[in-house]
Amino acid sequence: MNYQLEELVPLVAALADKYTMNESTSISYTKANQLMEAVLYCIDVGEHSGLPIGKQKLSAQEAYKYGYECVFNKVKESQKRYNEMLLTFHAYGNENYKLTVEQAIPGFFHYYDIRYAPQETGITMDYPILTSLYGECGIQAISKYVDAICLEQKFLNALPEAYVRQILYQFDSDYASQYYNICNIVFRNLMCHIMLGKSLEETSTKEDYEKLRKIVLFFGNDSSVRKKRSLNENLQQCLTVLVDNAYKGDVALEQYLRNDLKNFATELRLTAKYNSMENAFVI
């Protein structure tokens, strides 16, 4: 940010006046620091949203006002997406997923302080998603979190609920009380089916695991960079086939699921090497 402290202090002072309702001329150092963070957060959100049409440069006051409007609009847009997703939300029996989506996220929207503490997230987001939120906070974090859950719901809800529950139960009979991401368990199941050229209706056998192991060893057990890339390329091709055929080529969904491919490839290589694929994947 290219604003000097003397440009920002008046903004903090004005915010402090609103906070104290003009009844006090002083606030604690902690509160002043929080209000400065609020100003900087709004300016940062505004900068990441792009300059307003017709503007090439903004004063600190203009940047804060514009950033505040961006934060406000982002909250409204994110809440709208959340409300639409909630209409068809399924936790598939996982309690952490259910509590996070149905209680924690609404709690954020209810208590989020746009004016005085927009940088505060307020919830821990206990359900893990497939993309990193490192360095994100406030509505910037929640917006991405809601987007991720919306994409997961689109992915899972396109499949029969009984099928999703069956895969999760086969993976872990105690999955209902666990804190891992359930989407990638089902995603990996579908990817394994595509790699094997196997339909979802076909019952898996031990021979399937051995066949998958041979496929992975062929692509990924060599120490050369070329072989490792081959496995990653093969997984990317399978992902594209999956999204094109079942999700009408949804680019956002493909980009989201791609976040799991690196870890997926690593686990495939390790379990193939030690002949333990049945303990890690459900076919």
C-alpha positions in Angstrom: 0.0 0.0 0.0 1.4 3.4 -1.0 -0.2 5.5 1.7 1.7 7.3 4.5 0.8 7.0 8.1 -0.3 10.6 8.2 -2.9 9.8 5.6 -4.2 6.8 7.5 -4.4 8.3 11.0 -7.3 10.6 10.2 -9.2 7.6 8.9 -8.6 5.7 12.1 -9.6 8.8 14.2 -12.8 9.1 12.3 -13.5 5.4 12.8 -12.7 5.8 16.5 -15.2 8.6 16.8 -17.9 6.4 15.3 -16.9 3.6 17.6 -17.2 5.7 20.7 -20.2 7.6 19.3 -18.3 10.9 19.9 -18.5 10.4 23.7 -14.8 9.8 24.3 -11.6 11.5 23.0 -9.4 8.4 23.7 -9.4 4.7 23.1 -7.1 1.9 24.1 -3.9 1.1 22.1 -5.4 -2.3 21.4 -8.6 -0.8 20.0 -6.7 1.8 18.0 -4.5 -1.0 16.5 -7.6 -3.0 15.6 -9.2 0.0 13.9 -6.0 0.6 11.9 -6.1 -3.0 10.8 -9.7 -2.5 9.8 -8.8 0.5 7.6 -5.8 -1.4 6.0 -7.9 -4.5 5.4 -10.6 -2.5 3.5 -8.0 -0.7 1.4 -6.3 -4.1 0.6 -9.7 -5.6 -0.4 -10.3 -2.6 -2.6 -6.9 -2.9 -4.3 -7.5 -6.5 -5.0 -10.9 -5.7 -6.5 -9.4 -3.3 -9.0 -9.8 0.5 -9.3 -13.2 2.0 -9.8 -14.1 2.8 -13.4 -12.6 6.1 -14.5 -10.1 6.2 -11.6 -6.3 5.9 -11.9 -5.4 6.7 -8.4 -7.2 7.1 -5.1 -6.5 9.1 -2.0 -6.3 7.1 1.3 -9.8 8.2 2.2 -11.2 7.3 -1.3 -9.4 3.9 -1.1 -10.8 3.1 2.3 -14.4 4.1 1.3 -14.1 2.1 -1.9 -12.6 -0.9 0.0 -15.4 -0.8 2.6 -18.0 -1.0 -0.2 -16.1 -3.9 -1.7 -16.1 -5.7 1.6 -19.8 -5.0 2.1 -20.7 -6.3 -1.4 -18.5 -9.4 -1.0 -20.4 -10.2 2.2 -23.7 -9.9 0.4 -22.6 -12.0 -2.6 -21.0 -14.7 -0.4 -24.1 -14.9 1.8 -26.3 -15.2 -1.3 -24.2 -18.1 -2.6 -24.2 -19.7 0.8 -28.0 -19.5 1.1 -28.5 -21.0 -2.3 -26.2 -23.8 -1.6 -27.8 -24.5 1.8 -31.1 -25.4 0.0 -29.6 -28.6 -1.3 -26.8 -29.1 1.2 -26.0 -32.7 2.2 -23.4 -33.6 4.9 -23.7 -37.3 4.1 -23.6 -38.1 7.8 -20.4 -36.3 8.6 -21.0 -34.3 11.8 -18.1 -31.9 11.4 -19.2 -31.0 7.9 -22.8 -30.5 9.1 -21.9 -28.3 12.0 -19.4 -26.2 10.0 -21.9 -25.5 7.2 -25.1 -25.2 9.2 -23.8 -23.4 12.3 -20.3 -22.0 12.0 -20.7 -20.2 8.6 -24.1 -18.6 9.6 -22.4 -17.5 12.8 -19.8 -15.7 10.8 -22.4 -13.8 8.8 -24.4 -13.0 11.9 -21.5 -11.6 14.0 -19.1 -10.2 11.3 -18.3 -6.6 12.0 -17.8 -5.0 8.6 -17.0 -1.5 10.0 -14.8 -2.1 13.0 -13.3 -5.5 12.6 -13.5 -6.7 8.9 -10.2 -8.4 9.3 -11.5 -10.9 11.9 -12.7 -14.3 10.7 -14.4 -15.3 13.9 -14.8 -19.0 13.1 -12.2 -21.8 12.8 -13.5 -23.4 9.6 -13.0 -26.9 11.1 -14.1 -28.7 7.9 -10.9 -28.8 5.7 -11.3 -27.9 2.0 -9.0 -28.7 -0.9 -7.5 -25.3 -1.4 -5.3 -23.2 0.9 -6.6 -20.2 2.8 -3.1 -19.3 4.1 -2.8 -15.6 4.7 -6.6 -15.0 4.2 -8.9 -13.6 6.8 -12.3 -12.0 7.2 -14.6 -12.1 4.3 -11.7 -12.8 1.9 -11.3 -16.2 3.7 -15.0 -16.9 4.1 -15.8 -16.1 0.5 -13.3 -18.6 -0.8 -14.4 -21.1 1.9 -18.0 -20.9 0.8 -17.0 -21.1 -2.9 -15.1 -24.3 -2.1 -18.0 -25.9 -0.3 -20.4 -24.9 -3.1 -18.1 -26.7 -5.6 -17.9 -29.8 -3.4 -21.7 -29.9 -3.1 -22.0 -29.6 -6.8 -19.6 -32.5 -7.2 -21.2 -34.8 -4.6 -24.8 -34.0 -5.2 -24.5 -35.1 -8.8 -24.0 -38.6 -7.5 -26.6 -40.8 -5.8 -26.5 -40.1 -2.0 -26.5 -43.9 -1.2 -23.4 -44.3 -3.4 -21.6 -41.4 -1.7 -22.4 -42.8 1.8 -21.3 -46.3 0.7 -17.9 -45.1 -0.5 -17.4 -43.1 2.7 -18.4 -46.0 4.9 -16.1 -48.4 2.9 -13.2 -45.9 3.4 -13.9 -45.5 7.1 -16.8 -47.0 9.0 -16.4 -44.2 11.5 -16.3 -41.4 8.9 -19.3 -39.7 10.5 -17.2 -38.5 13.4 -14.0 -37.6 11.5 -12.6 -34.2 10.6 -11.2 -34.9 7.1 -12.4 -33.8 3.7 -15.1 -36.2 2.4 -15.1 -34.9 -1.1 -11.6 -36.1 -2.1 -12.5 -39.6 -0.9 -15.3 -39.9 -3.4 -13.3 -38.0 -6.0 -10.4 -40.5 -5.8 -12.8 -43.3 -6.0 -14.2 -42.0 -9.3 -10.6 -41.3 -10.6 -9.6 -44.9 -9.8 -12.7 -46.1 -11.8 -11.6 -44.0 -14.8 -8.0 -45.2 -14.6 -9.3 -48.8 -14.6 -12.0 -48.2 -17.2 -14.5 -49.5 -14.7 -18.1 -48.4 -14.3 -19.5 -47.3 -11.0 -22.0 -50.2 -11.0 -19.2 -52.8 -11.1 -18.1 -54.4 -7.8 -14.4 -54.0 -7.0 -12.2 -57.0 -6.5 -8.6 -57.6 -5.3 -7.7 -58.0 -8.9 -8.7 -54.3 -9.5 -6.3 -53.1 -6.8 -3.5 -55.2 -8.4 -4.4 -53.8 -11.8 -4.4 -50.2 -10.4 -1.1 -50.9 -8.7 0.5 -52.0 -12.0 -0.8 -48.9 -13.7 0.7 -46.6 -11.1 4.0 -48.5 -11.1 4.2 -48.1 -14.8 3.6 -44.4 -14.7 5.1 -43.4 -11.4 7.5 -45.8 -9.7 10.4 -44.8 -11.9 12.7 -42.2 -10.2 13.0 -40.2 -13.4 11.2 -36.9 -13.7 9.6 -38.0 -17.0 7.8 -40.9 -15.3 6.6 -38.8 -12.4 5.2 -36.3 -14.8 3.5 -39.1 -16.7 1.5 -40.1 -13.7 0.5 -36.5 -13.0 -0.5 -36.1 -16.7 -2.5 -39.3 -16.6 -4.4 -38.1 -13.5 -5.1 -34.7 -15.2 -6.5 -36.4 -18.2 -8.7 -38.6 -16.0 -9.9 -35.4 -14.2 -10.7 -33.7 -17.5 -12.7 -36.8 -18.6 -14.6 -36.9 -15.4 -15.5 -33.2 -15.4 -16.3 -33.1 -19.1 -18.6 -36.2 -19.0 -20.3 -35.7 -15.6 -20.2 -31.9 -15.0 -20.4 -30.4 -18.4 -16.8 -29.2 -18.4 -17.2 -27.0 -15.3 -13.9 -25.1 -15.3 -14.2 -23.9 -11.7 -14.9 -27.4 -10.5 -12.0 -28.9 -12.4 -9.6 -26.2 -11.0 -10.8 -27.0 -7.5 -10.4 -30.8 -7.8 -7.0 -30.3 -9.4 -5.8 -29.1 -6.0 -5.9 -32.8 -4.8 -4.0 -34.3 -7.7 -0.5 -33.7 -6.3 -1.3 -35.4 -3.0 -3.3 -38.1 -4.8 -0.3 -38.9 -7.0 2.0 -39.1 -4.1 -0.3 -41.5 -2.2 -0.7 -43.6 -5.3 3.0 -44.0 -5.7 3.6 -44.8 -2.0 0.8 -47.3 -1.7 1.7 -49.0 -4.9 5.3 -49.2 -3.8 4.4 -50.9 -0.5 1.5 -52.8 -1.9 -1.1 -51.2 0.4 -3.5 -49.6 -1.9 -6.6 -51.3 -0.3 -5.8 -49.4 2.9 -5.9 -46.0 1.2 -8.4 -46.0 -1.6 -11.9 -47.3 -2.3 -12.5 -48.7 -5.8 
